[in-house]
Amino acid sequence: MGFVDLHVHSTASDGSCPPEAVISLAVQAGLDAIALTDHDTVDGIPAAQDAADAAGIRLIPGIEVSSIYHGTEIHILGLFVTPSDPALGSMLEDFRRIRDDRNRQLLSSLEKDGMPLTRTQLTGSNPDTVITRAHVARAMVEAGYASSLDQAYKRYLRYGGKYCPRKASPAPEAVVSALLSGGAFVSLAHPYQYNLGDGGIRTLATQMKEMGMQGLEVYHSSHNQHESGKLQVLAKELGLLPTGGSDFHGANKPDISIGTGRGGLRVSSLLLDDIDRLRAGR
């Protein structure tokens, strides 16, 4: 039995490693496959695919999409996305416009309070990256405006706070529909991060199952064994396939390693086998 990591980020969004380096790290970790799931973009997939083909490791093209559920931001994973799908492309273009508007507001507010940041400071070596809070937090630390990433998030970059207005993200129905249109396998990412409680997670997962969602991220770096156990039971009850991944971001989340998360995470390749069988039966 081998192992996989179905939740990984690169410099195409808020990770610190280029797609090619992510593949190299996955090979070093002895993984059978990884899914590149950058936030609201598929721009890193071509480079990752080339590197994966050369290294002999399986790459699942993926994405992690932001959505709003009753005022709470949630994240939805799409595995086996079709980057050229028109519905996905349209949604991502809307995302880029919404994110650019939010970033302009954020940076303007910081500058007014004596904390200007340039685009070069934000994007670093990848000028085409999707700028996220992680980019702003890192730039604030490097500019001396915050002493640590944790302080940057808590003091300046809280969602809905003075400097960080919430993005006008689409409802889960729209995200699931766009992902399904391109043949993606859809899963709810890290359910316990939304502070919904067990009942709220069940309600959300049930509603998304009715929308066409097929999976639930049972195994994640933020889940303890008890939480993963509860999610495993919930997935079985709802007829959802469990997924899992580290949520690797490189140096932007230095305590999370690809394939092993915060130390104890191991995602069996059998989970990917189950997803493959489901997709083959369509």
C-alpha positions in Angstrom: 0.0 0.0 0.0 1.3 3.4 -0.9 0.5 7.0 0.2 -0.9 10.1 -1.5 -1.4 13.8 -0.7 -4.6 15.2 -2.1 -4.3 18.8 -0.8 -1.2 20.7 -1.8 -0.4 24.3 -2.7 2.3 26.0 -4.8 3.4 29.5 -5.7 0.5 29.7 -8.1 -1.5 30.7 -5.1 -0.2 31.0 -1.5 2.5 28.2 -1.3 6.2 29.0 -1.2 7.4 26.3 -3.6 7.0 26.4 -7.4 4.9 23.6 -8.9 8.1 21.8 -10.0 9.5 21.9 -6.5 6.3 20.6 -5.1 6.6 17.5 -7.3 10.2 17.0 -6.3 9.3 17.1 -2.6 6.5 14.6 -3.3 8.9 12.2 -4.9 11.4 12.6 -2.0 8.5 11.8 0.4 7.8 8.6 -1.5 4.3 9.5 -2.5 2.4 7.6 -5.3 0.4 10.7 -6.2 -0.4 14.3 -5.3 -3.2 16.7 -6.1 -2.2 20.3 -6.8 -5.0 22.3 -5.3 -4.1 26.0 -5.4 -6.6 28.6 -4.2 -8.9 29.7 -7.0 -6.5 29.0 -9.8 -5.3 26.2 -12.0 -2.3 28.1 -13.4 0.3 25.9 -11.7 -1.0 22.6 -13.2 0.9 22.7 -16.6 4.3 23.1 -14.9 3.4 20.5 -12.3 2.2 18.0 -14.9 5.4 18.3 -16.9 7.5 17.8 -13.7 5.3 14.8 -12.7 5.6 13.2 -16.1 9.4 13.5 -15.9 9.6 12.2 -12.3 7.1 9.3 -12.8 4.7 10.4 -10.1 0.9 10.8 -10.7 -0.5 14.3 -10.6 -4.2 14.9 -10.0 -5.1 18.4 -11.4 -7.1 20.1 -8.7 -8.2 23.4 -7.1 -9.4 24.7 -3.8 -12.3 27.2 -4.3 -13.6 29.7 -1.8 -17.3 29.9 -1.1 -19.6 31.6 1.4 -22.1 29.5 3.5 -24.4 31.5 5.7 -21.8 34.2 6.1 -18.9 31.7 6.8 -16.1 31.3 4.2 -15.7 27.6 3.4 -13.3 25.9 0.9 -14.3 23.3 -1.7 -11.8 21.0 -3.3 -12.1 19.9 -6.9 -10.0 16.9 -7.9 -9.5 15.9 -11.6 -10.5 19.4 -12.8 -10.4 20.2 -16.5 -8.4 23.5 -16.6 -9.8 24.4 -20.0 -13.5 23.9 -18.9 -15.5 27.1 -19.8 -17.6 27.1 -16.7 -14.5 26.8 -14.5 -12.7 29.4 -16.4 -15.6 31.9 -16.1 -15.8 31.3 -12.3 -12.1 31.8 -11.9 -12.1 35.0 -13.9 -14.9 36.3 -11.5 -12.7 35.2 -8.6 -9.7 37.1 -9.8 -11.8 40.3 -10.2 -13.3 39.9 -6.7 -9.9 39.1 -5.2 -8.3 42.1 -7.0 -11.0 44.4 -5.6 -10.5 43.1 -2.1 -6.7 43.4 -2.3 -7.0 47.0 -3.5 -9.1 47.9 -0.5 -6.8 46.0 1.8 -3.6 47.6 0.5 -5.1 51.0 0.4 -6.1 50.7 4.1 -2.6 49.5 5.1 -1.0 52.4 3.2 -3.3 55.0 4.8 -2.0 53.7 8.2 1.7 54.0 7.1 2.2 50.4 5.9 2.6 50.6 2.1 3.4 47.4 0.2 4.4 47.1 -3.5 3.2 44.4 -5.8 6.8 43.2 -6.1 6.9 42.8 -2.3 3.7 40.8 -2.5 4.4 38.5 -5.4 8.1 37.8 -5.0 9.5 35.6 -7.7 6.1 34.8 -9.3 4.5 38.0 -10.6 1.5 36.0 -11.9 0.6 34.5 -8.6 -2.9 34.9 -7.1 -2.3 37.3 -4.2 -3.8 36.0 -1.0 -3.7 37.0 2.7 -0.6 34.7 3.0 1.3 37.0 0.5 0.3 40.1 2.5 1.2 38.5 5.8 4.7 37.5 4.5 5.3 40.9 3.0 4.3 42.7 6.2 6.7 40.6 8.2 9.5 41.2 5.7 8.8 45.0 5.8 8.8 45.1 9.6 5.1 45.9 10.0 4.5 42.7 11.9 6.8 40.6 14.0 5.5 37.3 12.8 3.0 35.7 10.4 0.7 34.9 13.4 0.7 38.6 14.5 0.0 39.8 10.9 -3.0 37.5 10.7 -4.4 38.3 14.1 -3.7 42.0 14.2 -4.2 43.1 10.6 -5.7 40.4 8.4 -8.7 39.0 10.2 -11.6 38.4 7.8 -14.0 41.2 8.1 -11.6 43.4 10.1 -10.4 46.9 9.4 -7.9 45.9 6.8 -9.3 42.7 5.4 -12.9 43.0 4.0 -14.6 39.7 3.2 -14.5 38.6 -0.5 -17.9 38.4 -2.2 -17.4 34.6 -2.9 -20.2 32.6 -4.6 -22.5 30.2 -2.8 -21.6 26.5 -2.6 -24.2 25.6 -5.3 -22.4 27.7 -7.9 -19.0 26.3 -7.0 -20.1 22.7 -7.0 -22.0 23.2 -10.3 -18.9 24.8 -12.0 -16.6 22.0 -10.8 -19.0 19.2 -11.8 -19.4 20.7 -15.3 -15.8 19.9 -16.0 -16.0 16.4 -14.6 -14.3 17.1 -11.3 -14.7 15.1 -8.1 -15.9 17.5 -5.4 -15.0 17.4 -1.7 -15.5 19.7 1.3 -12.1 20.8 2.6 -11.2 20.6 6.3 -14.7 20.8 7.7 -13.7 21.5 11.3 -12.0 24.8 10.4 -15.3 26.5 10.0 -16.4 26.3 13.7 -19.8 24.9 12.7 -19.9 22.1 15.3 -20.8 18.5 14.5 -24.4 19.3 13.7 -23.5 22.2 11.4 -20.9 20.1 9.5 -23.5 17.4 9.0 -26.0 19.9 7.7 -23.5 21.5 5.3 -22.2 18.1 4.1 -25.8 16.9 3.6 -26.7 19.9 1.6 -23.6 19.7 -0.6 -24.2 16.0 -1.2 -27.6 17.0 -2.6 -25.8 19.5 -4.9 -23.6 16.6 -6.3 -20.6 16.6 -4.0 -19.0 13.2 -3.8 -16.3 13.5 -1.1 -15.4 14.8 2.4 -11.9 15.7 3.5 -11.7 13.3 6.5 -7.9 13.5 6.9 -6.2 16.9 7.2 -3.4 18.5 9.2 -5.9 20.4 11.3 -7.9 17.3 12.3 -7.1 15.2 15.3 -7.8 11.5 15.4 -11.2 12.0 17.1 -12.3 14.5 14.5 -11.2 12.3 11.6 -13.0 9.4 13.1 -16.3 11.4 13.3 -15.8 12.6 9.8 -15.2 9.0 8.6 -18.5 8.0 10.2 -20.3 10.9 8.6 -18.9 10.2 5.2 -20.1 6.6 5.4 -23.5 7.6 6.5 -23.9 10.2 3.7 -22.3 7.9 1.0 -19.4 10.3 0.5 -15.9 9.1 -0.3 -13.2 10.2 2.2 -10.3 12.3 0.9 -7.3 13.6 2.7 -4.2 15.8 2.4 -1.6 17.8 4.3 -2.6 21.3 3.0 1.1 21.8 2.3 2.2 25.4 1.8 5.9 25.2 2.2 7.5 27.9 4.2 4.2 29.7 4.6 3.0 26.8 6.9 6.4 25.5 8.0 5.0 23.0 10.5 3.2 21.1 7.6 5.3 18.7 5.5 4.1 17.2 2.2 2.6 13.8 2.7 2.7 13.8 6.5 1.2 17.1 7.6 2.1 18.0 11.1 3.8 14.6 11.7 1.1 12.0 12.0 -0.9 12.3 8.8 -0.6 9.5 6.2 -3.3 9.2 3.5 -3.6 5.8 1.9 -3.6 5.4 -1.8 -6.6 3.2 -1.3 -8.7 6.4 -1.0 -7.6 7.5 -4.5 -8.3 4.0 -5.8 -11.9 4.4 -4.5 -12.2 7.8 -6.3 -10.8 6.3 -9.5 -13.4 3.5 -9.3 -16.2 6.0 -8.8 -15.1 8.0 -11.8 -14.7 5.0 -14.0 -18.3 4.0 -13.2 -19.7 7.2 -14.6 
